[in-house]
Amino acid sequence: MKAINLAGVTTHIKADRSWLISQGKGVHIAIVDTGISDMLEFPIWKRSKYSWPSYSSAWNDKVGHGSMVGSIAAATTEHGGRYNGVAPGAKLISCQTNFEEQQLCLIYEYLINLVESKKIDRLVINNSYGVSKEQAINQDFNAPFLKMIRYAVSRGIVVVFPAGNNHVLRCGNKTSDHKNSIWGANSLDEVICVGTVDENNCLDKFPKKGYGFGHRDSSRGPGQFAKNTIKPDCVAPTYGEVLWGQHYEVKEWWGTSGAAAQVAGLAALLIAKYPTLTPQQVQKIIRKSCTPLPYNAVCVGSGLIDCLKAIKLTNEITLD
């Protein structure tokens, strides 16, 4: 019987079967979010000294969301934590933010400098925010933050964004509709954009409580700025018990934020095993190793992520 918690999710995407090959050691995952709480899932060795804006403030989460995302990406049970994340060997850079564009630019500038100055080697930036609107905002493709994201990717940094939670409640789309609802930075070709499905790989079911947000709200593409790809790139399952702040909560879904964190962890597994991979190759590998699902590509991209297949097929895929 499938475990309805983070352990069940890591099994669902075959992350647990990948750990004999790679656990993400040597890779940093930056969590641009509400901070990360002081929990056993995050022992001292996992907490990067380069967290932003300072070590003490970054490892504090009064909201809970950043702790959830950090645990999904890279928690460890090594020191008594309840769950492993997708990349339990990776280090975390906690970047506590208010999500204002000016501050996000400063965070990206800081993270890019860490790589360019060789203070850290391989970096994945996980972003768990997006434009929550009924329609695309009038945003310039060359706006400073969008340019900063594209520059980060050009410097070898893998950037992951959630698709967004806009489809039904915010945009008023019927479940069967495929009307675009992925806006802004989340839709850039250069980033890996992630939607979510439930424990049965579905995204067209009503929430079990009959109200509120659910998997049917996972945003659909092709994406506001996407030109060479269809967004989302892929989907990941979200369901059950997960760390939230300084406690655990059972949630029907974790939003597309929880899905994106899994892909950030998968990216860390890949580049820990194959350090020369470019962000473009990581994106290609993840897309090509997905399990197809019976939905249009604008709903689920290439399908459900498969960590084990992605790692095993990396040489074959990159030589295409």
C-alpha positions in Angstrom: 0.0 0.0 0.0 1.3 3.4 -1.0 2.4 5.6 2.0 0.6 8.9 1.9 3.5 11.1 3.0 6.8 12.4 1.8 8.3 8.9 2.0 5.6 7.7 -0.3 6.3 10.5 -2.7 10.0 9.8 -2.9 9.1 6.2 -3.6 6.6 7.2 -6.2 9.2 9.1 -8.2 11.9 6.4 -7.5 14.1 8.8 -5.7 14.7 6.2 -3.0 16.0 3.7 -5.6 18.4 6.4 -6.9 20.2 6.9 -3.6 22.6 4.0 -4.2 23.8 5.9 -7.2 23.5 9.6 -6.1 22.3 11.5 -3.1 23.2 14.9 -4.3 26.4 15.2 -2.4 28.5 18.2 -3.3 25.6 20.2 -4.8 23.9 23.2 -3.2 20.2 23.8 -3.5 19.1 27.4 -2.9 15.6 27.6 -1.4 14.2 31.1 -2.3 11.3 31.1 0.1 10.1 32.1 3.6 13.2 30.6 5.3 13.8 27.2 6.7 13.0 26.1 10.3 15.4 24.6 12.8 14.4 21.0 12.6 16.2 17.6 12.7 15.8 17.2 8.9 18.3 20.1 8.6 21.4 19.2 10.6 24.3 21.7 10.8 26.3 20.1 7.9 23.3 20.6 5.6 22.9 24.3 6.3 25.2 26.3 4.0 27.1 29.1 5.6 26.2 31.1 2.5 22.5 31.4 3.4 20.9 34.8 2.7 20.7 37.4 4.1 22.5 35.9 7.1 22.9 32.4 8.6 20.8 33.2 11.7 17.8 34.8 10.0 17.6 32.5 7.0 17.2 29.4 9.2 14.0 30.7 10.7 10.6 30.2 9.1 7.5 31.9 10.6 5.3 30.9 7.7 6.2 27.2 7.2 6.2 27.1 3.4 10.0 27.3 3.0 10.5 24.5 5.4 8.2 22.3 3.5 10.0 23.0 0.2 13.5 22.6 1.7 12.5 19.2 3.3 11.0 17.9 0.0 14.2 18.9 -1.9 16.8 17.7 0.5 15.8 16.7 4.1 17.7 13.9 5.7 16.8 11.3 8.4 20.5 11.0 9.3 20.1 12.9 12.6 16.5 11.9 13.6 14.5 13.7 10.9 11.2 12.0 10.0 11.7 12.0 6.2 14.4 12.1 3.5 14.0 14.6 0.7 14.8 13.8 -2.9 18.4 14.7 -2.5 19.3 13.9 1.1 23.0 14.5 0.5 22.7 18.0 -0.9 23.4 21.2 1.1 20.8 23.9 1.4 21.2 27.6 1.0 18.2 29.2 2.7 17.3 32.5 1.1 14.6 34.1 3.1 12.7 36.6 1.0 9.7 38.9 0.9 9.2 38.0 -2.8 9.5 41.6 -4.0 11.3 41.7 -7.4 14.0 44.1 -6.3 15.0 41.8 -3.4 14.8 38.7 -5.7 17.3 40.4 -8.0 19.6 40.9 -5.1 19.3 37.3 -4.1 20.1 36.1 -7.6 23.0 38.5 -7.8 24.3 37.0 -4.6 23.9 33.4 -5.7 25.4 34.0 -9.1 28.4 35.6 -7.4 28.9 32.5 -5.2 29.3 30.4 -8.3 31.4 32.9 -10.3 33.7 33.4 -7.3 34.0 29.6 -7.0 32.8 29.7 -3.3 30.5 26.9 -4.3 30.6 24.6 -7.3 27.2 23.3 -8.6 24.1 25.1 -7.8 20.3 24.6 -8.2 18.0 27.5 -7.4 14.5 26.4 -6.3 11.8 29.1 -6.6 8.4 28.6 -5.0 6.5 31.6 -6.1 4.8 33.0 -9.2 2.2 35.3 -10.6 -1.2 34.5 -9.0 -3.4 36.3 -11.4 -6.4 35.5 -13.7 -4.4 36.6 -16.7 -0.8 37.4 -17.7 0.7 40.6 -16.3 2.1 43.1 -18.8 5.7 42.2 -18.1 8.7 43.0 -20.3 10.6 39.9 -21.4 13.8 41.9 -20.7 12.7 43.0 -17.2 15.7 43.0 -14.7 14.6 39.9 -12.8 13.9 37.8 -16.0 17.3 38.9 -17.4 18.9 37.8 -14.1 17.3 34.4 -14.3 18.5 33.8 -17.9 22.0 35.0 -16.9 22.1 32.6 -14.0 21.3 29.7 -16.3 24.0 30.9 -18.7 26.5 30.6 -15.8 25.6 26.9 -15.3 23.0 27.3 -12.6 19.9 25.1 -12.8 16.8 27.1 -12.1 13.4 25.5 -11.2 10.0 27.1 -10.9 6.5 25.8 -10.1 3.9 26.0 -12.8 1.6 27.9 -10.4 -1.7 27.2 -8.8 -3.9 29.3 -11.1 -5.9 27.0 -13.3 -9.4 26.6 -11.8 -10.0 28.8 -8.8 -8.0 31.8 -10.0 -8.6 31.6 -13.7 -12.0 30.1 -13.7 -11.1 27.4 -16.2 -13.1 24.2 -16.4 -11.1 21.1 -15.5 -11.0 19.9 -19.1 -9.8 23.3 -20.4 -6.2 23.9 -21.4 -6.2 27.6 -21.3 -2.8 29.1 -20.5 -2.2 30.0 -16.9 1.6 30.0 -16.5 2.9 33.5 -16.2 6.1 35.4 -15.9 9.4 33.9 -14.9 7.8 30.5 -14.4 7.3 30.3 -18.2 10.8 31.0 -19.4 12.3 28.4 -21.7 15.5 28.4 -19.7 13.8 27.3 -16.4 12.4 23.9 -15.5 8.7 24.5 -14.8 6.9 21.9 -12.8 3.2 21.0 -12.3 1.7 18.5 -10.0 -0.5 15.4 -9.9 -2.1 13.4 -7.1 -1.2 9.9 -5.8 -2.9 8.4 -8.8 -1.1 10.6 -11.3 -4.3 12.6 -11.9 -4.8 16.4 -12.1 -8.5 16.6 -13.1 -10.1 15.5 -9.8 -12.0 17.8 -7.5 -10.5 18.3 -4.0 -11.6 15.5 -1.7 -13.1 18.1 0.6 -15.0 19.5 -2.3 -13.7 23.0 -2.0 -10.4 25.0 -2.0 -7.3 24.5 -4.1 -6.3 21.0 -5.4 -4.4 19.3 -8.1 -6.8 20.5 -10.7 -5.4 24.0 -10.0 -2.0 23.0 -11.4 -1.4 25.7 -14.0 -1.4 24.9 -17.7 0.8 26.0 -20.6 2.2 26.6 -23.0 3.4 29.5 -20.9 3.5 33.3 -21.4 7.2 33.5 -22.5 7.8 30.0 -23.7 8.9 29.8 -27.3 11.0 26.7 -27.7 9.4 24.5 -25.0 5.9 23.8 -23.8 5.3 24.5 -20.1 5.2 22.8 -17.8 8.2 20.7 -18.5 7.0 17.9 -16.3 4.9 17.1 -13.2 5.6 15.5 -9.8 3.2 14.0 -7.2 2.2 15.9 -4.1 0.2 14.4 -1.3 0.1 13.5 2.4 2.2 14.3 5.5 5.0 16.7 5.1 7.1 19.1 7.2 5.5 22.5 7.7 7.5 25.0 9.7 8.3 23.2 13.0 5.7 20.5 12.8 4.1 18.1 10.3 0.9 18.5 8.4 -1.2 16.1 6.4 -2.2 17.9 3.2 -4.2 16.7 0.2 -1.6 18.5 -2.0 1.5 20.6 -1.5 0.8 22.9 -4.5 3.1 23.1 -7.4 5.8 24.5 -5.0 6.0 21.0 -3.6 6.4 19.5 -7.0 9.1 22.0 -8.1 11.1 21.1 -5.0 11.2 17.4 -6.1 12.7 18.5 -9.5 15.3 20.7 -7.7 16.3 17.6 -5.8 16.4 15.5 -8.9 18.6 18.1 -10.6 20.9 17.8 -7.6 21.1 14.0 -8.0 22.0 14.3 -11.6 24.7 16.9 -11.4 26.2 15.3 -8.3 26.7 12.1 -10.4 27.5 13.9 -13.7 29.1 17.3 -12.7 29.7 18.5 -16.3 26.0 18.6 -17.1 24.7 21.9 -18.3 21.3 23.3 -17.2 20.1 22.6 -20.7 21.1 19.0 -20.5 19.5 18.6 -17.1 16.3 19.9 -18.4 16.5 17.6 -21.4 17.3 14.6 -19.3 14.4 15.2 -16.9 11.9 15.7 -19.8 13.1 12.7 -21.8 13.1 10.3 -18.8 9.5 11.2 -17.7 6.7 8.6 -17.7 4.1 9.8 -20.1 0.6 10.5 -18.7 -2.8 10.5 -20.5 -3.0 14.3 -20.6 -2.2 17.0 -23.1 1.4 18.3 -22.9 0.2 21.8 -21.8 -1.1 20.0 -18.7 1.7 17.7 -17.7 4.6 18.5 -20.1 6.6 15.3 -20.8 4.9 13.5 -17.8 5.8 12.2 -14.4 9.4 12.5 -13.2 11.4 9.3 -12.8 14.6 9.9 -10.8 16.1 6.4 -11.4 15.5 6.5 -15.1 16.9 10.0 -15.4 20.2 9.0 -13.7 20.5 5.7 -15.6 19.8 7.2 -19.0 21.9 10.3 -18.6 24.7 9.2 -20.9 22.4 8.0 -23.6 20.2 11.1 -23.4 23.1 13.7 -23.5 24.6 11.9 -26.6 21.4 12.3 -28.6 
